[in-house]
Amino acid sequence: MYDLIIIGAGPAGLSAALYAGRGKLKTLVVEKTNVGGQLSLTNEIDNYPGSIENADGFSLSERMKEQAEKFEAEIIYEEVVSIDFKNEIKEIKTEKNIYKSKVVIIATGASPKKLGVTGEDEFFGKGVSYCATCDAPFFKDLDVYIQGGGETALTEAAYISKFAKHVYVVHRRDSFRASKSSIQNCNILNNISYIYNSSIIEVSGEKFLNKIKIKNLLTGEITNVEDKKDGLGLFIFVGNIPKTKIYEGLLKMKNGYICTDDDMKTNIKGVFAVGDVRDKKYRQVVTAVSDGAISAMAAEEYLQENKR
């Protein structure tokens, strides 16, 4: 029996754990894979206040974990398979155990969105990737294509360019949604080019990806890119899908994201949602940790009000 169970150990979940532990709440963090979530896969973090120079997502995630554990938050690695929010005491069932608490904070984050084109699944791990930090070194001296035009796409383009022969950023619009600084960082690199108003519609190859089909969305013109000798790389950064399937029909949602108020409260008493999993405008590390801190303080207040 815990005061508080946090599902997910990304920056939002770890921030909530730190604040809850510091508030002397008996806290359990249940994580399916690794701490940090998508943050741990990010090569460079230069917009997080107070972080050390040249900080990467993995080191920042590990530091957050250390802080949470310092205040006696317990972290376990199990997959949640079902939840029961009907009663005042909530039940979280994993593949191994059943855990109970008075408060639950959902911090399950989001996963990379797929393009949904022919060959994408077939060549995943064989030229197609969603993680630059994980896979960029495998594409040394190859031509690499990126689909996307947001902050992640441009930030990772600069990183991938350190390894690739040339990076081509393919974007559906005629201008990027990324910050001016990220765009500028790419503009000064000689081995990054842009393909606007276009989308990758098919990938193919033999044992490894070596052909990419690109469609101009204004003219309909199809361009076939091929390199049978060395192969090609494709990184997809077109957004994320919230990990909320298990909560469908239980919590109020909008476009798959959990709805909350300013205190991170959902429509069920004692259940909060934080970070990329909740419906909000901005999804950054700094906003995720802010969500986590707010939820833990609101949870402590909730427990005081419902103390027996």
C-alpha positions in Angstrom: 0.0 0.0 0.0 1.4 3.3 -1.1 0.4 7.0 -0.7 1.2 7.6 -4.3 1.9 5.5 -7.4 3.5 7.1 -10.5 3.2 5.2 -13.8 6.1 6.2 -16.0 9.6 7.4 -15.2 10.2 10.1 -17.8 11.1 13.6 -16.6 7.5 14.3 -15.5 7.2 11.1 -13.5 10.7 11.5 -11.9 9.9 15.1 -11.0 6.7 14.0 -9.4 8.6 11.3 -7.5 11.2 13.8 -6.3 8.6 16.2 -4.9 6.4 13.4 -3.5 9.4 11.8 -1.8 10.5 15.1 -0.4 7.0 15.6 1.0 7.4 12.3 2.9 4.8 10.4 0.8 5.4 6.7 0.4 6.0 6.7 -3.4 6.3 4.0 -6.0 7.3 4.6 -9.6 6.4 1.9 -12.1 8.4 2.0 -15.3 8.1 -0.5 -18.2 11.5 0.0 -19.7 14.1 2.7 -18.8 14.0 5.9 -16.9 14.0 9.1 -18.8 11.6 8.0 -21.6 12.2 9.9 -24.8 14.5 12.3 -22.9 17.0 9.5 -22.4 17.2 9.1 -26.2 18.0 12.8 -26.9 21.5 13.6 -27.9 21.7 17.2 -26.8 19.8 19.3 -24.2 20.7 22.9 -24.4 17.4 24.6 -23.3 17.0 23.1 -19.8 17.7 25.7 -17.2 20.7 24.9 -15.0 21.9 21.8 -16.8 25.6 21.2 -17.3 27.3 22.2 -20.5 26.9 19.6 -23.3 24.3 17.7 -21.3 22.6 14.8 -23.0 19.2 13.2 -22.2 20.7 10.1 -20.7 22.8 11.9 -18.1 20.0 14.3 -17.2 17.6 11.4 -16.8 20.0 9.6 -14.5 20.4 12.7 -12.4 16.6 13.0 -12.0 16.5 9.3 -11.0 19.2 9.9 -8.3 17.3 12.8 -6.9 14.0 10.9 -6.7 15.8 7.9 -5.0 17.5 10.3 -2.6 14.1 11.1 -1.2 13.2 7.4 -0.9 11.0 7.1 -4.0 10.9 3.4 -5.0 11.4 2.6 -8.7 10.5 -0.8 -10.2 10.6 -2.0 -13.7 7.3 -3.8 -14.6 4.7 -3.3 -17.2 1.2 -2.1 -16.1 -1.4 -4.4 -17.7 -4.6 -3.1 -16.0 -5.8 -0.4 -13.6 -8.8 0.0 -11.3 -9.8 3.6 -10.5 -13.4 2.8 -9.3 -12.7 3.1 -5.6 -10.9 5.5 -3.3 -8.0 3.0 -3.1 -6.7 2.6 -6.6 -5.2 -0.7 -7.9 -2.4 -1.0 -10.4 -1.8 -4.5 -11.8 1.5 -5.4 -13.5 2.4 -8.7 -15.1 4.0 -9.6 -11.7 2.1 -7.9 -8.9 -0.9 -5.8 -7.8 0.0 -2.4 -6.1 -2.5 -0.2 -4.2 -2.4 3.5 -3.5 -4.6 6.5 -2.6 -3.3 8.6 -5.5 -2.1 7.7 -9.0 -0.1 10.0 -11.3 0.0 9.0 -14.9 3.2 9.9 -16.6 3.4 7.4 -19.5 4.5 9.8 -22.1 4.3 9.3 -25.8 5.9 7.2 -28.5 7.1 8.2 -32.0 4.5 8.5 -34.7 4.9 6.4 -37.8 4.6 7.7 -41.4 2.4 4.8 -42.3 4.0 4.2 -45.7 4.9 1.1 -47.6 8.1 -0.5 -46.4 8.3 1.4 -43.2 7.8 -1.5 -40.8 9.7 -3.9 -43.1 12.9 -1.8 -43.0 12.7 -0.7 -39.4 16.2 -1.4 -38.0 17.4 -1.9 -41.6 17.6 1.8 -42.6 14.5 3.2 -41.0 14.8 4.7 -37.5 13.0 7.0 -35.0 16.0 7.7 -32.7 19.0 9.6 -33.8 21.0 9.0 -30.6 20.4 5.3 -30.9 21.2 4.9 -34.6 23.0 7.8 -36.2 26.5 6.3 -35.9 25.3 3.3 -38.1 24.8 5.7 -41.0 28.3 7.0 -41.2 29.1 8.4 -44.7 25.6 7.5 -46.1 23.0 9.8 -47.5 20.3 10.2 -44.8 16.7 11.5 -45.3 14.6 13.0 -42.5 10.9 13.4 -42.6 9.7 16.2 -40.4 9.8 19.9 -39.8 9.5 20.5 -36.1 12.0 21.1 -33.3 13.0 17.4 -33.0 13.6 17.0 -36.8 15.9 20.0 -37.1 17.8 19.3 -33.8 18.4 15.7 -34.8 19.3 16.7 -38.3 22.3 18.7 -36.9 23.3 15.7 -34.9 23.0 13.1 -37.7 25.0 15.4 -40.0 28.1 14.6 -37.8 27.9 11.1 -39.2 26.1 11.2 -42.5 27.6 12.1 -45.8 24.6 14.4 -46.5 21.3 15.0 -44.7 18.1 15.8 -46.6 15.2 17.2 -44.5 11.9 16.5 -46.2 9.0 18.6 -45.0 5.4 18.8 -46.0 5.2 22.6 -45.8 7.3 25.5 -47.2 8.6 26.5 -43.8 9.7 24.8 -40.6 7.9 24.8 -37.2 11.2 24.5 -35.3 12.8 27.4 -33.4 14.9 29.9 -35.2 18.0 28.8 -33.4 17.6 25.1 -34.5 17.0 26.2 -38.1 20.1 28.4 -37.9 22.2 25.6 -36.6 21.2 23.5 -39.6 21.7 26.4 -42.1 25.4 26.8 -41.2 26.1 23.1 -41.9 27.3 22.3 -45.4 25.9 18.8 -45.5 22.2 19.6 -44.8 19.7 20.4 -47.5 15.9 20.9 -47.5 13.1 19.4 -49.7 10.0 21.5 -49.1 6.3 20.7 -49.8 7.1 17.1 -50.1 6.5 13.8 -48.3 8.2 10.4 -48.4 5.6 7.9 -49.7 7.4 4.6 -50.0 10.7 3.0 -48.9 12.2 -0.2 -50.3 15.3 -2.2 -50.8 16.8 -5.7 -50.6 18.5 -6.6 -47.2 18.9 -2.9 -46.4 17.0 0.3 -47.3 18.3 1.6 -50.6 15.4 3.3 -52.3 13.1 6.2 -51.1 10.2 7.6 -53.1 9.4 11.3 -52.5 6.2 13.1 -53.7 6.0 16.8 -54.3 2.6 17.7 -52.7 2.1 20.8 -54.9 3.0 19.3 -58.3 2.5 15.6 -57.7 5.9 14.9 -59.1 7.6 11.7 -57.9 11.3 11.6 -57.2 13.0 8.2 -56.8 16.2 8.3 -54.7 18.4 5.2 -55.0 21.7 4.0 -53.7 22.2 0.2 -54.3 25.9 0.3 -53.4 25.9 1.9 -49.9 22.3 2.1 -48.9 20.3 5.0 -47.5 19.0 6.1 -44.1 15.6 7.4 -43.1 14.8 9.0 -39.8 11.2 9.8 -39.0 10.3 12.7 -36.7 6.6 13.6 -37.4 5.3 13.8 -33.8 4.2 11.4 -31.1 1.3 9.3 -30.0 0.3 9.4 -26.3 0.4 6.1 -24.4 -3.1 6.2 -23.1 -4.9 3.2 -24.6 -5.2 1.5 -21.2 -7.2 4.6 -19.9 -9.6 4.8 -22.8 -13.2 4.9 -21.5 -12.1 5.8 -18.0 -10.5 9.2 -18.2 -11.7 12.3 -20.2 -9.5 12.7 -23.3 -9.0 14.9 -26.3 -7.3 13.4 -29.4 -5.9 10.6 -27.3 -4.4 13.0 -24.7 -5.7 13.0 -21.1 -7.5 16.2 -20.0 -6.5 17.8 -16.8 -7.0 21.1 -14.9 -4.1 23.4 -13.9 -3.3 21.1 -10.9 -3.0 18.1 -13.2 -6.2 16.6 -11.9 -8.2 14.3 -14.2 -12.0 13.7 -14.1 -11.4 11.0 -11.5 -10.6 12.0 -7.9 -7.1 11.0 -6.8 -5.9 10.5 -10.4 -3.5 13.0 -12.0 -1.8 13.1 -15.4 1.5 14.9 -16.3 3.9 15.5 -19.2 3.5 14.4 -22.8 0.5 12.2 -22.0 -1.8 15.1 -21.1 -3.6 17.6 -23.4 -1.5 20.8 -23.5 0.1 23.2 -26.0 3.8 22.8 -25.2 5.7 19.6 -24.7 9.2 20.2 -23.5 11.4 18.7 -20.8 11.0 21.9 -18.7 7.2 21.8 -19.0 7.1 18.1 -18.1 9.1 18.5 -14.9 6.8 21.4 -14.0 3.8 19.2 -14.5 5.4 16.6 -12.2 6.1 19.0 -9.4 2.6 20.5 -9.6 1.0 17.1 -9.5 2.9 15.9 -6.5 2.1 19.0 -4.5 -1.6 18.8 -5.5 -1.5 15.1 -4.6 -0.1 15.9 -1.2 -2.9 18.4 -0.7 -5.5 15.9 -1.8 -4.2 13.3 0.7 -4.4 15.9 3.5 -8.0 16.8 2.6 -9.0 13.1 2.5 -7.0 11.9 5.5 -8.7 9.4 7.7 
